[in-house]
């Protein structure tokens, strides 16, 4: 079996590597922003799970105006639901963040492979040269 000759343009390979590195940099920047949002959910009352506990209460004139028939809003009614929601959602958010981080790592491996392929090709090309003898 014979294979035809092929050429690798090292300049194009380098350009592709830099494009991948730029994309990875963008993904990592966005990942850091997302990570900060997820870390902020670790606050004790992010989902309102501590309403009317530990001195945390939601009492504003704006809220009382939104309630019809002079009803008052009692956030403690929803504290248990908020706790259950937070207990189920926060671990899922962290797992998803972990998966995104692992994907980012895999994405970063591709430009590293491109970086290694150029010198490997050049070494093979040099080693396969015919010597006039």
C-alpha positions as CSV (number, residue, x, y, z in Angstrom):
1,X,0.0,0.0,0.0
2,X,1.4,3.3,-1.0
3,X,0.4,6.6,0.5
4,X,0.7,9.9,-1.3
5,X,2.8,12.8,-0.2
6,X,1.3,15.4,2.1
7,X,2.3,18.7,3.4
8,X,1.7,20.4,6.7
9,X,1.8,24.1,6.7
10,X,3.4,24.9,10.0
11,X,2.2,28.6,9.9
12,X,-1.4,27.5,9.4
13,X,-1.0,25.0,12.3
14,X,0.3,27.8,14.5
15,X,-2.6,30.0,13.5
16,X,-5.1,27.3,14.3
17,X,-3.4,26.8,17.7
18,X,-3.7,30.5,18.5
19,X,-7.4,30.5,17.5
20,X,-8.0,27.5,19.9
21,X,-6.1,29.3,22.7
22,X,-8.2,32.4,22.2
23,X,-11.4,30.3,22.4
24,X,-10.1,28.6,25.5
25,X,-9.3,31.9,27.1
26,X,-12.8,33.1,26.5
27,X,-14.3,29.9,27.9
28,X,-12.1,30.2,31.0
29,X,-13.2,33.8,31.5
30,X,-16.8,32.9,31.3
31,X,-16.3,29.9,33.5
32,X,-14.7,32.1,36.2
33,X,-17.8,34.3,36.1
34,X,-20.1,31.3,36.4
35,X,-18.0,29.9,39.2
36,X,-18.4,33.1,41.1
37,X,-22.2,33.0,40.7
38,X,-22.3,29.4,41.9
39,X,-20.1,30.2,44.9
40,X,-22.5,33.0,45.8
41,X,-25.3,30.5,46.2
42,X,-23.4,29.2,49.3
43,X,-24.8,32.2,51.2
44,X,-27.1,31.2,54.0
45,X,-30.1,32.9,52.5
46,X,-29.5,32.8,48.7
47,X,-32.9,31.1,48.0
48,X,-34.7,32.7,51.0
49,X,-34.3,29.5,53.0
50,X,-33.8,31.5,56.2
51,X,-36.6,33.9,55.9
52,X,-37.7,35.0,59.4
53,X,-34.9,33.0,61.0
54,X,-31.8,34.4,62.6
55,X,-33.3,37.9,62.4
56,X,-33.7,37.8,58.6
57,X,-37.0,39.2,57.5
58,X,-38.5,40.6,54.4
59,X,-40.6,43.6,55.4
60,X,-40.8,46.5,53.0
61,X,-43.6,48.9,52.2
62,X,-43.3,47.9,48.5
63,X,-44.1,44.3,49.3
64,X,-47.1,45.1,51.4
65,X,-48.4,47.2,48.6
66,X,-48.2,44.3,46.2
67,X,-50.4,42.1,48.4
68,X,-54.1,42.3,47.7
69,X,-56.8,42.9,50.4
70,X,-54.4,44.1,53.0
71,X,-52.9,40.6,53.4
72,X,-49.4,40.5,54.8
73,X,-46.6,38.5,53.3
74,X,-45.1,35.9,55.7
75,X,-41.9,34.7,54.2
76,X,-41.5,32.0,56.9
77,X,-44.3,30.1,55.2
78,X,-41.9,29.4,52.3
79,X,-38.7,28.8,54.4
80,X,-39.1,25.0,54.4
81,X,-39.7,24.9,50.6
82,X,-36.7,27.2,50.1
83,X,-34.5,25.0,52.3
84,X,-35.6,21.9,50.3
85,X,-35.0,23.7,47.0
86,X,-31.6,24.9,48.1
87,X,-30.6,21.5,49.3
88,X,-31.4,19.9,46.0
89,X,-30.3,22.7,43.6
90,X,-27.0,23.8,45.1
91,X,-25.3,20.4,44.7
92,X,-26.6,20.1,41.2
93,X,-25.2,23.5,40.4
94,X,-21.8,22.5,41.8
95,X,-21.8,19.2,39.8
96,X,-22.7,21.0,36.6
97,X,-19.9,23.5,37.3
98,X,-17.5,20.6,37.8
99,X,-18.6,19.1,34.5
100,X,-18.0,22.4,32.7
101,X,-14.6,22.7,34.3
102,X,-13.7,19.2,33.2
103,X,-14.8,20.1,29.7
104,X,-12.7,23.2,29.8
105,X,-9.7,21.1,30.7
106,X,-10.3,18.8,27.8
107,X,-10.7,21.8,25.5
108,X,-7.4,23.1,26.6
109,X,-5.7,19.8,25.8
110,X,-6.4,20.2,22.1
111,X,-4.2,23.3,21.5
112,X,-1.5,21.5,23.5
113,X,-1.7,18.6,21.0
114,X,-1.6,21.1,18.1
115,X,1.5,22.6,19.7
116,X,3.2,19.2,19.9
117,X,2.2,18.1,16.4
118,X,4.2,20.8,14.6
119,X,7.6,19.9,16.0
120,X,6.8,16.2,15.7
121,X,6.0,16.6,12.0
122,X,9.1,18.7,11.4
123,X,11.3,16.0,13.1
124,X,9.7,13.2,11.1
125,X,10.0,15.2,7.9
126,X,13.7,15.9,8.6
127,X,14.3,12.3,9.5
128,X,12.7,11.0,6.3
129,X,14.9,13.1,4.0
130,X,16.8,11.3,1.3
131,X,20.5,11.8,1.6
132,X,22.4,12.0,-1.7
133,X,25.1,9.5,-1.6
